[in-house]
Amino acid sequence: MILITQGRRTGRAHRVDLWFVHEAGRLYLMAYARRHGRGTDWYQNLRHGRRAVVEVGDRRYEAAWERIEDPAGMLVQITALFTLKYGRQMVASYYAETKRHPVCLRIAPHP
């Protein structure tokens, strides 16, 4: 999927290709925390602006960042869903031993 956020400093569209899982009107992602712990640019933009556009194939959705009450528990759940979708080896190669932030987006069709 492509996530399009608005740059928190520049205001320009910031596009990034990400892995995701979908459940009941929500998309779940995992943001790399980086060494400083604050997360990648797209994650910071999303937390700042709270809104984004998501493209999955030829479909577009409005997305709203949703706070996660239990980040540690949700990270375990998202990792399990990623493993089902992408496979144990792929998830281990990209996500093992890296600090991640779980991300939840509520989605609705883009007008």
Sequence and secondary structure as in RCSB ss.txt:
>XXXX:A:sequence
MILITQGRRTGRAHRVDLWFVHEAGRLYLMAYARRHGRGTDWYQNLRHGRRAVVEVGDRRYEAAWERIEDPAGML
VQITALFTLKYGRQMVASYYAETKRHPVCLRIAPHP
>XXXX:A:secstr
 EEEEE TTT  EEEEE   EEETTEEEEEEE TTTSS  HHHHHHHHH EEEEEETTEEEEEEEE  S HHHHH
HHHHHHHHHHH HHHHHHHHTTS EEEEEEEEEE  
